Amino acid sequence: MNPALRSSAAHVFVQSLAALELQPDDAHHLFRVLRVRDGEVVTVTDGGGGWLVTQVAGQVLHPVSDPVFEPAPAQLTIASAIPKGDRAEWMVQKLTEIGVARIVLVHCARSAVRWEGERGERHLQRARRVAREAAMQSRRVWMPDIAGPESLSAVVLQPNVVLAAPEGVAPADLAVTPATVVIGPEGGFTPDELACGAPSVRLGDTILRVETAAIVAAARFAQ
C-alpha cells in the first residue's frame, strides 16, 4: 500500500476526481464522526483505481497531489451462500478488507437463507453500503462489486470456478487457478451440485461456517 494511503486521516469515495464532492453521509462521517480538522490529509478515490491526496480547509477537500492510478488487483470472486442473520454483512465487510474484487450471493439447493423480492433488495443494498464503508476503512482504491443473488447453475458457467467442499483436493493440487470460489450453505452442496463439472477444493480439515469458509478462501486465493 502506498504510504500516503496508509497515513491519511481518512479515505473517502467520490464520483470523480475532477470534482471532489462528498456525499452527505460521507461529509457527516468525515467532519462530525471522525472530526477531521483543517490541515489534515484525506485521500480520495473514484473507486476505479484513481486516487489523490487532499488537505482539509473549511470542511472542503483541496487536492495537493496529482491523481495516481493503481492497476486492478487480482480479480478473485467469492460466490457464497448467504449466512444467517447479520453474518452476511460481516462476511461482506471482511471480504472487502481482504481485497476480493467481486462478491456474489448465491442460492443453492440447501440454502436456508434466500434474499428475494423487495426484502432481498434491501439486504443487497445494505451489503453494498457495508462494502463501501469497509473499502474506505481499509484504504481500497478499487470498489468491490456486490452482486446477486444468483443461482449456482449460473455461477458455475463462469471460467475457472471451483467449489469449496470437504470432498475436494488440497489447494496446491488444483489444476486451475481459481477465478471464482463458491461457498455452499450449512448443509453443503447436493450430489447434483457437486457433479456440475467444476472441480472441488478442500479448505481445511474442520467444519467451517459459511462466512468462515469465505474468509479462508479469500485469504488463500486473493493473493
N, C-alpha and C positions, 0 to 999 in steps of 0.2 A: 504493500500500500504506500502511496505517495505520502511523505511526511506531512505535507500541508493538509491532507485529508485527516490524517490521524490526530493532528494537533489543533484543529479548528474547534472553536467553542460550540459550534453546531453545524449541521449539514441539512440542507433543505432542497426540495424539488421545485422547479419552475417549468412553465410551458416552454419557454425559450430563453436561451442565454442572452439574446439581444434585448429582452425586456424583463428585468428582474422583478416581476410582480408576484408577490406571495399570495397564496390562498388565505382567506380569513382565518381558518383553523391553524394554518402554519404560522401566521403572524402572531396569533394569540399564544401559541406554544413557545415561540421564539422569545417574545418580549414579556409575556406575563408568567409563563411557567418556568422557562429556563432563565429568565431575567438577563438576557444578553444586553450588554451595555455599549454605549458609544466607544469606539476604538477597538472593540473585539472583532475577531476574524470569524467569518462564517463562509463555509464552502457551499456552492450552489451547483446543482446538476440538472440537466434536462431529462435524465433517466435513460438516455440513449448513448451513454459513453462520454458525453461532453460535460465539462465542469470548469469552474473557475473560482478564484479566491476573491471574496469581498470583505469590506470593512464597514461596520455599522456606524451610521451617523444620523441622529434624529429618527431612529427606527426606519431608516432607509438603507438598503444594501448598495454599496458603491463598489464596482469592480476595481481590483487593484492588481489583477494579473490578466494575461491573455488566456483565452479558452484552451483547455487541454482536452484531447480526445483519446480515450482509452479503448484499446481493442476489446471486442466482446470476449467474455470468459468462456470456459468450457461449457458447451451447450447441453448440460445434463437436465433431463426431465425426470421428475419423480411423479409417477401416476399412482395415486393412493386411494384405497377405500377410505371412507370418511369415518374417523374415530367418533366415539360417543362424547356427548356434552361439549365442554369448551376445549377438549383436547385437539380438535381440528384447528382452532385458532393458534394454539400453542405450537402445533406441528408446522403450520404455515410460517409462523414467526421464526422458528429455529431453522427451517429450510432456507428461508431468506437470508438469515445471518450467515449460514454456511456458504451461500453463493450459488444455489441452484438457479438455473436460468428459467425453468418453467415448472409449475406445479399444477397437475391436473387431478381433480377429484373424480373418482371412478365409482360406478355402481357395478358391483359383482353379484353373482347368483346368491351368495350368502350374506350380502350386506345387510347389517341390522339398521344402519342409518342411511337414509336417502334424502337428498335435497331436491325437492320437486316443487313446481308451481311458484307462487309469489313468496312463500316462506323460504323456499330454496334459493330464490334470487336474493333475498335479504341476507341469507347466510353467505352467499358468494360475494356480495358487495362488502360485507363485514370482513371477510377473509382478505379481500383486496386492500382494505384500509389497514389491516394488521400488517400485511406485507409491505405496504408503503412506509408505515411507521418503523418497521424493523429495518428496512433498507436505509432510512435516514440514520437510525441509531448506529448501524454497522458501517456507515460511510460508503454504501454502494453507489456506483455511478451508472449502473445498468439496472433498470427496474425489472423485477421478475414478472413473468406473465402468469396470472392465476386463471385457470380455465376449468370448464366442466359444469356440471357432472357429465361425464361421457361413459358409454358402455365399454366394457372390457374388449368386446369384439372390435370396436372402433380403434381402441388404443393399440392393439397388437398388430394393426395393419401398418404401423409406422416402422421405419427401418431400425435394426439393432435394438429390439425390445427384449428385455429379459424379465422373467417372473421371479420374485423373491419367494422361495419355498424351501422347506426343510429337505425335500427330495432332491434339491439341486446340487450342482457341483460347487466346489470351492471357488471363490472369485478368481484365483490365479489360474484355474483350469478352464475358464470361459474361452470359447473360440472367437468371441467378438468383444469389442469394447462397447459397453452399453451406452446407448444414447438415451434410452428410457428404461427405468427400473420400475416395475409395477409391484405395489404392495397390496396384498389381499386383505380381506376382512378378518375379524377374530376367528371365524370358523374355517379360514383357509380357502384356497381355491378348490373348486369341484374337480373331479377327474376329467370332465369335458373341458374345463378351462385350462387345466394343465396340458391337455392334448392339443392346444391351439396351434402348436408349431413353434412357439417361442421357447428358447432354452430357459432353464431354471437355474438360479444361483442360491446357494445357502449362505445366509448372513451370519450364522453362528450356531452353536450347539444348544442354545436355550430357546425357550418360547418367548417371543417378543410381542409387546403390544404393537398395534398398528403404527402409532406415532413414533415409537422407539425404532421399529424396523425402518421407517422412512428416514430417520436421522442417521442410522447406521449406514444405510445405502448411500445417502448423500455424502457422508464423510469418507466413505470408501471410494466412490466413483466420481466425485465432483472435481478432483484434482487433475 
